[in-house]
Amino acid sequence: MNTMTGYFNFVRLDREKCKGCVNCIKKCPTEAIRVRQGKAEIIEQKCIDCGECIRACPNKAKYVETDSTALLQEYKYRIALPSPSLYGQFRDPINPVRLLTALRDLGFDDAFEVAVGAEVVAAETKRLFQTGKLQGPVISSACPAVVRLIQVRFPELTSRILPLAPPSEVAAHLARYLKARELGIPEQEIGIFYLTPCSAKVTSIKAPVGGIPSFIDGAFSIQQLYPRLSHLVKQVKGVQHPGGYSRASGLGIGFGISGGEQAAVGLENQLVADGIASVIDVLEELEMGHLDGIDYIEARACSGGCVGGILNVVNGHVARARLDKIIREQNRSSLPLHERFPELDRLDYKVPRIHVEPRPMVYLDSNINGAMAKMTAAEKILKKLPGLDCGACGAPNCKALAEDIVLGKAEETNCIFILRERIMTLGMKVYNLAGIKPLTLSLEDLEKEGEE
Amino acid sequence: MGDKAEQAIMLEFTLQGQDFIRAGEASSEIKQRLKKLGFKPDVVRRAAIVAYESEMNVIIHARKGTLRVEITPRKILIQALDEGPGIADIEQAMQEGFSTAPDMIRELGFGAGMGLPNIKRFADEFKIQSRVGEGTLLEIIIHADKG
């Protein structure tokens, strides 16, 4: 945690690799990056950890700081939580039981599908709607980048976020709850480790936004464990994982692709948005009150859903095609969790609740009068700028530069067009000055100068 | 605000009747500005909805018009002035569900007869003047210290 600002960010820059180009600053949905002294700097207050800059970087200079597998040693009993998108990373359609078995071979004591948490969330969401405890439009809490986007850019909409912990957290909570009772060991001896495709998830574990601490003890990227896991998956002989609570149906696995949550929640009026730009458009509509007939909004920052997450190994579309197959297969072979395990309802188990607070950005000034003076000043500067939005000044567009100038974080001459203009004006001045004839020089002296 | 002069920002947008491609641009710009200035979320939302409905009224019903906004720290003044058919019976036009929008526009999802009632509902002060055959003037004030 940055103790100066109080914000967490886990997107990191490899300064060696960063060439200071403008690709990332232009793709950032919250304009949170500036290039300074040849390196891309993140403004922590604005960053939502969506990972768009990692995707945009041609030099692979950005990465997400995940945990070291050495962390596993700190717990007596280790449970892996595989994200649904992990199932789409293998060339041959994988049986989830085979995957859970391979995870045990990898060094975990057990594995529990995040998709189980997804089914629990979906069922609870539906129940809350049916009992009138929730009224639309409600925005899914599953995508942490969307939740953080709402906190900073759409603060008023935080009250519309589903008050249930996201599937990964519910899976962690449920896995620990059930395992501690099954083994008769204290809950804190169990370590829960998430295998995630998502940069924002890493942050949400270290810096939860819902007012409750995370139930997950560590996060590994899918990329991090993939090489060994893909090898182990091929070695699995027979079916060794017992399944039980830790196994989900196609409904839960469907959370890995966009539209999957909608299918699992199954309300009358639902809307699906994927890709950060589409999500922003939908939130703008919602903010204007145009989505009043909608009950539930499934929003995912990554295009295609979690299979499009930046910490995956294979192309999101390819993973989606594979996941589609697995979902169909799992829906044929098993009933949804609550139908298979009605006793889950009888346990005193409660789905963890969250409450997301707004975290509005201060754009120009915390005082409105001051902000207005700055906006007026920025407007004047903007008129002088070329309007090309080239990014050569290190800001994503001319408007952002104008605001940076007003905030004292940049200068007009950071714009290469203004700089060129100033040099030209200066050049003209120098030329004109050079043309002035000193009174002490005779006409002949000046003629000689002309001949040279 | 102390002894510092109170700031004001004026915005003016020209609106073209039936221009559904650019519809909503003016109110979207107004919303972004108010957010950036740090007005309370509820104030931003109410002003944005009022601006949007006013903008759409001009686009749906009038030949052309102007949306003017005057932002000060205390209040937001929104004026929509149009050259259009005018409103014969204002009382009737203020009723929820009453609309003179043609079917073609309703098929686009507009003209449900909620525009004026919504504007009035979200405004702190609301004035309407209209002359049949000439046009309509809406004047709305949103107080920034409310909400």
Chai-1 contact restraints between the chains, C-beta under 6 A:
chainA,res_idxA,chainB,res_idxB,connection_type,confidence,min_distance_angstrom,max_distance_angstrom,comment,restraint_id
A,P155,B,P41,contact,1.0,0.0,6.0,A-B,restraint_1
A,E156,B,P41,contact,1.0,0.0,6.0,A-B,restraint_2
A,M288,B,A48,contact,1.0,0.0,6.0,A-B,restraint_3
A,M288,B,Y52,contact,1.0,0.0,6.0,A-B,restraint_4
A,G289,B,I49,contact,1.0,0.0,6.0,A-B,restraint_5
A,Y363,B,K36,contact,1.0,0.0,6.0,A-B,restraint_6
A,I368,B,L37,contact,1.0,0.0,6.0,A-B,restraint_7
A,I368,B,G38,contact,1.0,0.0,6.0,A-B,restraint_8
A,I368,B,P73,contact,1.0,0.0,6.0,A-B,restraint_9
A,N369,B,M1,contact,1.0,0.0,6.0,A-B,restraint_10
A,N369,B,Q7,contact,1.0,0.0,6.0,A-B,restraint_11
A,N369,B,P73,contact,1.0,0.0,6.0,A-B,restraint_12
A,A371,B,L37,contact,1.0,0.0,6.0,A-B,restraint_13
A,A371,B,G38,contact,1.0,0.0,6.0,A-B,restraint_14
A,M372,B,Q7,contact,1.0,0.0,6.0,A-B,restraint_15
A,M372,B,I9,contact,1.0,0.0,6.0,A-B,restraint_16
A,M372,B,L37,contact,1.0,0.0,6.0,A-B,restraint_17
A,A373,B,Q7,contact,1.0,0.0,6.0,A-B,restraint_18
